[in-house]
Amino acid sequence: MNKLILVLSLVLIPSLKLIGQIPNFTVLDSNQVQYEFHEFIEENKTTLVTYWAEWCAPCRWELNSWKDYTENWLDHKNLNLIAISTDDEDDYNAAIAMWNENEWQGQLLFSNSIGSSIPRYFLYDKNQELIRDKTGYSSDDVVELDHIIDSLNNFISPIREKLKEEIDVGILNNQLTLRSSIDLGLVEIMIYSIDGGLVAYHKAEIFGNSLYFNSYNDLTGIFVIQLLGENLEFSQLLYAN
């Protein structure tokens, strides 16, 4: 099933371990001391991880576009901000010099763990679930990114019940899709905006291994999908673009 957020599985890391959906792998700090990546992930914080390189002009443009926002993100938005350089070891000093000269903020690390084009960033909510995966630079993206970070900071994480592994929910092209590996019976389906406003409500019978879908108008942004039924309480935070 098409997922709400395009997850390309291009973070290629041997023996991958996960914290929520955040991968864990070996990184170096600016002093070339080795750590596990999850040592830099403080719990109960939104996490923004960006991949860049000293030679990459669009990476510099993106990091510079963030400069007016990063101090606020770090001071007031409860954010883990981590920049991972993909430079070769011979270029570490050049990357560190560029980082310092531009006065970029956040935790600078080094790793070649990304298997795709850069710049690329991953935004995770406080449950360490992936909210946004974006490749490439666009000048107006930082405004939307700031709005999403602000929304996540004010959002109380939804309930995650044991049925999570048996229910798959997504939004694509203004269409909600839902598949369950078990019979759920009659289910109330509610879509809430990030500020708690009810966007849509209806009921449906959900049977095991069948695909349910329903179309809506202008489903873009961050939503909470809640399912209620007999012995069922399920919520999931989704980002639709």
PASEBA-1860 file (N, C-alpha, C; in nm, 3 decimals):
! residues 241
1> MNKLILVL> 0.083/-0.120/0.000/0.000/0.000/0.000/0.086/0.124/0.000 ~ 0.047/0.224/-0.077/0.120/0.350/-0.075/0.110/0.413/0.061 ~ 0.223/0.456/0.111/0.227/0.515/0.244/0.207/0.665/0.236 ~ 0.166/0.720/0.349/0.148/0.864/0.360/0.275/0.939/0.329 ~ 0.387/0.897/0.386/0.514/0.962/0.365/0.602/0.868/0.285 ~ 0.672/0.920/0.187/0.754/0.838/0.101/0.879/0.798/0.176 ~ 0.888/0.674/0.216/1.004/0.623/0.287/1.080/0.533/0.191 ~ 1.197/0.575/0.145/1.265/0.509/0.036/1.363/0.401/0.080
9> SLVLIPSL> 1.381/0.385/0.213/1.472/0.283/0.266/1.610/0.293/0.206 ~ 1.662/0.417/0.200/1.793/0.438/0.141/1.901/0.463/0.246 ~ 1.866/0.451/0.373/1.967/0.460/0.477/2.024/0.319/0.493 ~ 2.137/0.295/0.430/2.191/0.161/0.418/2.295/0.139/0.527 ~ 2.257/0.071/0.633/2.343/0.056/0.750/2.346/-0.091/0.789 ~ 2.464/-0.152/0.794/2.471/-0.291/0.837/2.419/-0.308/0.979 ~ 2.356/-0.423/1.006/2.305/-0.454/1.141/2.225/-0.338/1.198 ~ 2.129/-0.291/1.122/2.052/-0.173/1.159/1.971/-0.198/1.285
17> KLIGQIPN> 1.983/-0.106/1.380/1.900/-0.107/1.500/1.814/0.017/1.496 ~ 1.694/0.009/1.551/1.602/0.121/1.544/1.564/0.171/1.681 ~ 1.549/0.303/1.692/1.484/0.365/1.807/1.356/0.422/1.750 ~ 1.241/0.360/1.775/1.123/0.398/1.700/1.154/0.368/1.554 ~ 1.156/0.473/1.472/1.196/0.456/1.333/1.332/0.520/1.306 ~ 1.400/0.568/1.409/1.529/0.633/1.388/1.638/0.527/1.384 ~ 1.713/0.516/1.274/1.817/0.414/1.266/1.933/0.444/1.360 ~ 1.999/0.340/1.405/2.117/0.354/1.490/2.238/0.300/1.415
25> FTVLDSNQ> 2.346/0.376/1.412/2.465/0.337/1.338/2.584/0.412/1.398 ~ 2.702/0.377/1.354/2.824/0.437/1.407/2.850/0.573/1.343 ~ 2.881/0.672/1.427/2.913/0.806/1.378/3.041/0.854/1.447 ~ 3.100/0.959/1.390/3.215/1.026/1.449/3.177/1.170/1.479 ~ 3.226/1.223/1.590/3.205/1.365/1.615/3.319/1.445/1.552 ~ 3.323/1.574/1.575/3.423/1.659/1.510/3.564/1.632/1.560 ~ 3.577/1.560/1.672/3.708/1.519/1.723/3.743/1.377/1.680 ~ 3.661/1.321/1.590/3.678/1.185/1.538/3.668/1.080/1.648
33> VQYEFHEF> 3.588/1.110/1.750/3.555/1.011/1.853/3.431/0.935/1.807 ~ 3.434/0.805/1.820/3.326/0.720/1.770/3.214/0.706/1.872 ~ 3.090/0.715/1.822/2.971/0.699/1.906/2.868/0.616/1.830 ~ 2.765/0.573/1.903/2.644/0.522/1.840/2.550/0.640/1.820 ~ 2.485/0.645/1.706/2.402/0.761/1.673/2.296/0.788/1.777 ~ 2.236/0.680/1.833/2.125/0.702/1.927/2.171/0.771/2.056 ~ 2.302/0.780/2.079/2.350/0.853/2.197/2.321/1.002/2.187 ~ 2.292/1.051/2.066/2.265/1.193/2.046/2.114/1.222/2.038
41> IEENKTTL> 2.032/1.118/2.054/1.888/1.135/2.046/1.830/1.143/2.186 ~ 1.795/1.265/2.227/1.728/1.281/2.356/1.582/1.243/2.343 ~ 1.532/1.165/2.435/1.394/1.118/2.430/1.296/1.233/2.451 ~ 1.175/1.213/2.402/1.066/1.309/2.416/1.095/1.442/2.349 ~ 1.175/1.437/2.243/1.201/1.554/2.162/1.175/1.523/2.015 ~ 1.130/1.624/1.941/1.129/1.613/1.796/1.273/1.606/1.749 ~ 1.299/1.531/1.643/1.436/1.512/1.594/1.443/1.545/1.445 ~ 1.537/1.634/1.411/1.564/1.671/1.272/1.706/1.629/1.239
49> VTYWAEWC> 1.720/1.538/1.142/1.850/1.488/1.099/1.871/1.526/0.953 ~ 1.976/1.600/0.925/2.004/1.640/0.787/2.139/1.585/0.744 ~ 2.148/1.542/0.620/2.272/1.493/0.561/2.324/1.597/0.462 ~ 2.453/1.626/0.469/2.512/1.729/0.386/2.659/1.694/0.361 ~ 2.726/1.777/0.279/2.869/1.761/0.255/2.929/1.897/0.221 ~ 3.057/1.911/0.247/3.127/2.037/0.225/3.125/2.079/0.078 ~ 3.127/1.983/-0.013/3.131/2.011/-0.157/2.993/2.039/-0.217 ~ 2.888/2.020/-0.139/2.750/2.023/-0.190/2.689/2.162/-0.174
57> APCRWELN> 2.679/2.237/-0.285/2.624/2.373/-0.280/2.479/2.376/-0.231 ~ 2.388/2.291/-0.280/2.251/2.293/-0.228/2.243/2.264/-0.078 ~ 2.339/2.185/-0.027/2.343/2.161/0.118/2.371/2.290/0.192 ~ 2.465/2.368/0.142/2.497/2.496/0.205/2.378/2.590/0.199 ~ 2.310/2.592/0.085/2.193/2.679/0.072/2.087/2.641/0.176 ~ 2.065/2.510/0.193/1.963/2.466/0.288/2.002/2.503/0.431 ~ 2.125/2.472/0.470/2.169/2.503/0.606/2.165/2.653/0.632 ~ 2.200/2.734/0.532/2.193/2.879/0.549/2.049/2.926/0.560
65> SWKDYTEN> 1.957/2.860/0.489/1.815/2.899/0.497/1.758/2.869/0.635 ~ 1.820/2.778/0.708/1.773/2.742/0.841/1.826/2.836/0.950 ~ 1.926/2.917/0.919/1.997/2.993/1.023/1.905/3.083/1.105 ~ 1.805/3.142/1.040/1.715/3.232/1.111/1.616/3.157/1.201 ~ 1.616/3.024/1.190/1.518/2.943/1.263/1.581/2.854/1.370 ~ 1.707/2.815/1.350/1.764/2.710/1.435/1.774/2.749/1.581 ~ 1.806/2.874/1.610/1.815/2.915/1.750/1.681/2.898/1.821 ~ 1.574/2.937/1.752/1.440/2.920/1.808/1.404/2.773/1.823
73> WLDHKNLN> 1.440/2.692/1.721/1.413/2.548/1.730/1.480/2.487/1.852 ~ 1.606/2.521/1.871/1.682/2.460/1.980/1.641/2.513/2.117 ~ 1.609/2.642/2.124/1.578/2.703/2.253/1.434/2.681/2.297 ~ 1.342/2.675/2.200/1.200/2.677/2.236/1.118/2.562/2.178 ~ 1.172/2.489/2.084/1.091/2.388/2.015/1.124/2.245/2.058 ~ 1.212/2.228/2.160/1.236/2.094/2.213/1.283/1.999/2.103 ~ 1.389/2.040/2.033/1.432/1.972/1.911/1.572/1.916/1.924 ~ 1.592/1.791/1.879/1.726/1.739/1.851/1.761/1.776/1.708
81> LIAISTDD> 1.862/1.858/1.688/1.904/1.901/1.554/2.043/1.844/1.527 ~ 2.051/1.754/1.430/2.175/1.682/1.402/2.207/1.692/1.254 ~ 2.329/1.735/1.223/2.375/1.745/1.085/2.486/1.641/1.065 ~ 2.465/1.550/0.971/2.562/1.443/0.946/2.631/1.471/0.814 ~ 2.762/1.495/0.823/2.842/1.516/0.702/2.878/1.382/0.641 ~ 2.863/1.374/0.509/2.898/1.251/0.437/3.035/1.263/0.371 ~ 3.110/1.366/0.408/3.242/1.386/0.349/3.337/1.271/0.380 ~ 3.435/1.250/0.290/3.541/1.154/0.315/3.628/1.202/0.430
89> EDDYNAAI> 3.699/1.110/0.490/3.780/1.144/0.606/3.880/1.255/0.576 ~ 3.935/1.257/0.455/4.032/1.360/0.418/3.971/1.500/0.417 ~ 3.838/1.507/0.409/3.770/1.637/0.398/3.702/1.678/0.528 ~ 3.723/1.602/0.637/3.658/1.635/0.763/3.693/1.776/0.809 ~ 3.821/1.812/0.802/3.862/1.943/0.851/3.798/2.055/0.770 ~ 3.785/2.035/0.639/3.721/2.136/0.555/3.573/2.150/0.592 ~ 3.508/2.038/0.621/3.366/2.042/0.660/3.350/2.113/0.795 ~ 3.439/2.083/0.889/3.432/2.148/1.021/3.454/2.298/1.007
97> AMWNENEW> 3.552/2.336/0.924/3.580/2.478/0.903/3.459/2.549/0.843 ~ 3.395/2.486/0.744/3.276/2.547/0.683/3.163/2.559/0.786 ~ 3.144/2.456/0.866/3.040/2.457/0.969/3.061/2.575/1.065 ~ 3.184/2.591/1.110/3.214/2.698/1.206/3.206/2.836/1.142 ~ 3.257/2.850/1.021/3.256/2.979/0.953/3.114/3.030/0.930 ~ 3.024/2.939/0.900/2.885/2.977/0.874/2.801/2.985/1.001 ~ 2.860/2.945/1.113/2.791/2.949/1.242/2.659/2.873/1.239 ~ 2.662/2.758/1.171/2.546/2.671/1.173/2.534/2.608/1.311
105> QGQLLFSN> 2.410/2.581/1.352/2.386/2.527/1.486/2.338/2.383/1.478 ~ 2.354/2.315/1.591/2.317/2.175/1.599/2.439/2.089/1.626 ~ 2.419/1.959/1.627/2.527/1.863/1.652/2.586/1.817/1.519 ~ 2.714/1.844/1.498/2.783/1.801/1.375/2.842/1.663/1.396 ~ 2.807/1.570/1.306/2.859/1.434/1.308/2.905/1.394/1.168 ~ 2.975/1.282/1.160/3.024/1.233/1.032/2.986/1.086/1.015 ~ 2.936/1.053/0.896/2.901/0.916/0.863/2.873/0.909/0.714 ~ 2.900/0.794/0.655/2.863/0.773/0.514/2.744/0.679/0.503
113> SIGSSIPR> 2.653/0.686/0.600/2.543/0.590/0.610/2.429/0.616/0.513 ~ 2.425/0.733/0.450/2.314/0.765/0.361/2.341/0.707/0.223 ~ 2.238/0.651/0.161/2.256/0.590/0.029/2.177/0.662/-0.078 ~ 2.168/0.795/-0.071/2.089/0.869/-0.169/2.148/1.007/-0.189 ~ 2.082/1.087/-0.271/2.127/1.223/-0.299/2.117/1.310/-0.174 ~ 2.200/1.412/-0.169/2.194/1.512/-0.063/2.178/1.649/-0.127 ~ 2.124/1.746/-0.051/2.082/1.738/0.089/1.957/1.652/0.106 ~ 1.948/1.591/0.220/1.830/1.512/0.254/1.811/1.520/0.405
121> YFLYDKNQ> 1.688/1.544/0.447/1.663/1.546/0.591/1.546/1.457/0.627 ~ 1.549/1.413/0.754/1.445/1.329/0.811/1.395/1.399/0.937 ~ 1.264/1.414/0.949/1.203/1.475/1.066/1.120/1.370/1.137 ~ 1.145/1.353/1.268/1.076/1.254/1.350/1.001/1.323/1.463 ~ 0.886/1.267/1.500/0.811/1.325/1.610/0.867/1.275/1.744 ~ 0.801/1.311/1.854/0.851/1.276/1.986/0.844/1.126/2.013 ~ 0.762/1.054/1.937/0.759/0.908/1.945/0.865/0.845/1.858 ~ 0.948/0.930/1.793/1.054/0.887/1.703/0.999/0.814/1.581
129> ELIRDKTG> 0.880/0.859/1.539/0.819/0.810/1.416/0.849/0.910/1.304 ~ 0.878/0.858/1.185/0.913/0.944/1.074/0.793/1.024/1.027 ~ 0.809/1.157/1.024/0.704/1.248/0.979/0.733/1.302/0.840 ~ 0.860/1.331/0.812/0.893/1.388/0.682/1.031/1.340/0.637 ~ 1.040/1.308/0.508/1.164/1.265/0.445/1.176/1.346/0.317 ~ 1.269/1.442/0.312/1.279/1.532/0.197/1.420/1.533/0.140 ~ 1.428/1.516/0.009/1.555/1.523/-0.063/1.555/1.646/-0.152 ~ 1.670/1.716/-0.155/1.685/1.833/-0.241/1.651/1.962/-0.168
137> YSSDDVVE> 1.697/2.073/-0.226/1.678/2.204/-0.165/1.572/2.284/-0.239 ~ 1.486/2.350/-0.164/1.394/2.449/-0.220/1.388/2.566/-0.123 ~ 1.391/2.686/-0.175/1.408/2.805/-0.092/1.293/2.828/0.005 ~ 1.173/2.783/-0.029/1.058/2.809/0.057/1.027/2.694/0.153 ~ 1.107/2.589/0.150/1.077/2.472/0.233/1.088/2.502/0.381 ~ 1.182/2.590/0.419/1.207/2.614/0.561/1.083/2.669/0.632 ~ 0.999/2.743/0.561/0.877/2.798/0.622/0.783/2.684/0.660 ~ 0.766/2.589/0.568/0.680/2.474/0.597/0.742/2.386/0.705
145> LDHIIDSL> 0.875/2.366/0.698/0.942/2.286/0.799/0.925/2.347/0.937 ~ 0.939/2.479/0.947/0.921/2.547/1.075/0.779/2.528/1.128 ~ 0.682/2.534/1.038/0.542/2.515/1.079/0.520/2.373/1.133 ~ 0.580/2.274/1.066/0.563/2.136/1.110/0.629/2.115/1.245 ~ 0.750/2.168/1.262/0.820/2.155/1.390/0.739/2.220/1.501 ~ 0.684/2.338/1.471/0.602/2.406/1.571/0.479/2.323/1.607 ~ 0.416/2.264/1.507/0.298/2.180/1.533/0.333/2.058/1.616 ~ 0.445/1.993/1.582/0.487/1.874/1.656/0.522/1.909/1.800
153> NNFISPIR> 0.579/2.025/1.821/0.618/2.066/1.956/0.496/2.083/2.046 ~ 0.383/2.126/1.986/0.262/2.150/2.064/0.170/2.028/2.069 ~ 0.213/1.921/2.003/0.127/1.804/1.990/0.155/1.704/2.101 ~ 0.050/1.654/2.164/0.063/1.548/2.263/0.056/1.415/2.190 ~ 0.160/1.334/2.204/0.170/1.211/2.127/0.049/1.121/2.147 ~ -0.001/1.061/2.039/-0.121/0.978/2.049/-0.094/0.843/2.114 ~ -0.202/0.778/2.152/-0.193/0.645/2.213/-0.148/0.545/2.107 ~ -0.057/0.459/2.144/-0.013/0.351/2.056/-0.052/0.218/2.120
161> EKLKEEID> -0.151/0.153/2.064/-0.197/0.028/2.122/-0.128/-0.091/2.055 ~ -0.146/-0.208/2.113/-0.079/-0.328/2.063/-0.123/-0.363/1.920 ~ -0.236/-0.307/1.876/-0.283/-0.337/1.741/-0.206/-0.262/1.634 ~ -0.110/-0.180/1.672/-0.034/-0.101/1.575/0.024/-0.189/1.465 ~ 0.077/-0.305/1.501/0.141/-0.391/1.403/0.041/-0.455/1.308 ~ -0.088/-0.449/1.341/-0.189/-0.516/1.260/-0.274/-0.419/1.180 ~ -0.248/-0.287/1.196/-0.325/-0.185/1.126/-0.229/-0.095/1.048 ~ -0.260/-0.074/0.922/-0.177/0.010/0.835/-0.264/0.123/0.781
169> VGILNNQL> -0.229/0.247/0.817/-0.309/0.364/0.779/-0.221/0.460/0.701 ~ -0.277/0.523/0.598/-0.203/0.622/0.522/-0.295/0.721/0.453 ~ -0.237/0.832/0.409/-0.311/0.930/0.329/-0.228/0.962/0.206 ~ -0.288/0.953/0.090/-0.221/0.986/-0.035/-0.323/1.045/-0.130 ~ -0.289/1.162/-0.184/-0.379/1.229/-0.281/-0.520/1.247/-0.225 ~ -0.528/1.297/-0.100/-0.655/1.326/-0.035/-0.739/1.201/-0.009 ~ -0.675/1.086/-0.007/-0.748/0.961/0.015/-0.690/0.887/0.135 ~ -0.777/0.856/0.231/-0.738/0.776/0.345/-0.748/0.629/0.308
177> TLRSSIDL> -0.641/0.555/0.334/-0.643/0.411/0.312/-0.616/0.340/0.444 ~ -0.682/0.227/0.463/-0.673/0.154/0.588/-0.680/0.005/0.558 ~ -0.582/-0.068/0.610/-0.583/-0.213/0.596/-0.551/-0.275/0.732 ~ -0.623/-0.381/0.766/-0.600/-0.451/0.891/-0.582/-0.599/0.862 ~ -0.492/-0.661/0.936/-0.471/-0.805/0.918/-0.574/-0.887/0.996 ~ -0.656/-0.818/1.076/-0.759/-0.887/1.154/-0.892/-0.816/1.133 ~ -1.002/-0.885/1.163/-1.134/-0.824/1.156/-1.149/-0.723/1.270 ~ -1.183/-0.600/1.234/-1.206/-0.496/1.335/-1.353/-0.473/1.360
185> GLVEIMIY> -1.439/-0.519/1.265/-1.581/-0.495/1.279/-1.616/-0.350/1.250 ~ -1.720/-0.302/1.316/-1.764/-0.164/1.295/-1.669/-0.069/1.368 ~ -1.615/0.025/1.292/-1.513/0.115/1.345/-1.554/0.260/1.320 ~ -1.539/0.343/1.422/-1.552/0.487/1.405/-1.417/0.543/1.359 ~ -1.418/0.618/1.251/-1.295/0.674/1.195/-1.302/0.825/1.209 ~ -1.207/0.881/1.283/-1.203/1.026/1.305/-1.069/1.081/1.261 ~ -1.074/1.193/1.190/-0.953/1.262/1.148/-0.950/1.397/1.217 ~ -0.844/1.423/1.294/-0.829/1.548/1.367/-0.713/1.628/1.310
193> SIDGGLVA> -0.726/1.759/1.310/-0.612/1.845/1.279/-0.517/1.845/1.396 ~ -0.397/1.900/1.376/-0.295/1.897/1.480/-0.338/1.977/1.603 ~ -0.427/2.074/1.584/-0.473/2.154/1.700/-0.597/2.095/1.766 ~ -0.637/1.976/1.722/-0.745/1.905/1.788/-0.882/1.919/1.725 ~ -0.892/1.997/1.616/-1.021/2.014/1.548/-1.059/1.891/1.468 ~ -1.185/1.854/1.473/-1.234/1.737/1.400/-1.251/1.773/1.252 ~ -1.179/1.704/1.167/-1.182/1.730/1.022/-1.286/1.641/0.954 ~ -1.295/1.515/0.995/-1.389/1.422/0.932/-1.425/1.312/1.030
201> YHKAEIFG> -1.548/1.259/1.012/-1.594/1.150/1.096/-1.686/1.061/1.015 ~ -1.667/0.932/1.022/-1.762/0.838/0.963/-1.737/0.700/1.023 ~ -1.823/0.606/0.989/-1.813/0.469/1.038/-1.796/0.375/0.919 ~ -1.726/0.264/0.945/-1.707/0.164/0.840/-1.682/0.029/0.904 ~ -1.715/-0.076/0.832/-1.683/-0.211/0.875/-1.551/-0.251/0.811 ~ -1.455/-0.292/0.895/-1.321/-0.326/0.847/-1.298/-0.475/0.871 ~ -1.270/-0.545/0.762/-1.247/-0.688/0.770/-1.101/-0.720/0.742 ~ -1.053/-0.830/0.796/-0.913/-0.867/0.783/-0.868/-0.880/0.639
209> NSLYFNSY> -0.751/-0.823/0.609/-0.685/-0.831/0.478/-0.766/-0.768/0.365 ~ -0.859/-0.680/0.399/-0.931/-0.604/0.296/-0.888/-0.458/0.304 ~ -0.888/-0.390/0.191/-0.844/-0.251/0.184/-0.965/-0.160/0.188 ~ -0.963/-0.067/0.282/-1.069/0.034/0.293/-1.010/0.168/0.252 ~ -1.087/0.246/0.177/-1.040/0.380/0.143/-1.158/0.476/0.135 ~ -1.129/0.603/0.158/-1.230/0.708/0.151/-1.161/0.837/0.109 ~ -1.227/0.915/0.023/-1.168/1.039/-0.029/-1.220/1.160/0.046 ~ -1.135/1.263/0.056/-1.168/1.387/0.125/-1.117/1.504/0.042
217> NDLTGIFV> -1.156/1.623/0.083/-1.108/1.743/0.017/-0.990/1.803/0.093 ~ -0.883/1.829/0.023/-0.770/1.907/0.075/-0.715/1.852/0.206 ~ -0.673/1.726/0.204/-0.608/1.668/0.321/-0.457/1.690/0.309 ~ -0.411/1.807/0.351/-0.268/1.835/0.354/-0.232/1.888/0.491 ~ -0.115/1.849/0.539/-0.070/1.892/0.670/-0.056/1.773/0.763 ~ -0.060/1.800/0.892/-0.045/1.696/0.994/-0.181/1.663/1.054 ~ -0.211/1.534/1.062/-0.341/1.490/1.113/-0.322/1.376/1.213 ~ -0.421/1.361/1.297/-0.429/1.245/1.385/-0.547/1.160/1.337
225> IQLLGENL> -0.518/1.035/1.306/-0.623/0.941/1.268/-0.656/0.856/1.390 ~ -0.782/0.857/1.431/-0.824/0.779/1.547/-0.929/0.677/1.504 ~ -0.910/0.554/1.548/-1.005/0.447/1.522/-1.059/0.396/1.655 ~ -1.190/0.390/1.666/-1.255/0.340/1.787/-1.353/0.230/1.750 ~ -1.347/0.121/1.823/-1.439/0.011/1.800/-1.443/-0.076/1.923 ~ -1.509/-0.189/1.912/-1.515/-0.280/2.025/-1.375/-0.331/2.056 ~ -1.329/-0.306/2.177/-1.194/-0.344/2.220/-1.084/-0.283/2.132 ~ -1.112/-0.170/2.074/-1.014/-0.106/1.985/-1.003/0.043/2.018
233> EFSQLLYA> -0.880/0.087/2.042/-0.851/0.230/2.050/-0.714/0.250/1.985 ~ -0.714/0.312/1.871/-0.592/0.325/1.791/-0.579/0.468/1.741 ~ -0.459/0.528/1.758/-0.434/0.662/1.706/-0.301/0.664/1.635 ~ -0.292/0.743/1.529/-0.167/0.756/1.458/-0.152/0.898/1.403 ~ -0.033/0.953/1.417/-0.001/1.084/1.363/0.049/1.067/1.221 ~ -0.009/1.142/1.128/0.027/1.130/0.986/0.055/1.267/0.927 ~ 0.146/1.270/0.831/0.174/1.393/0.757/0.140/1.371/0.610 ~ 0.050/1.454/0.557/0.008/1.442/0.417/0.051/1.565/0.341
241> N> 0.111/1.544/0.221/0.148/1.658/0.139/0.105/1.633/-0.005
END
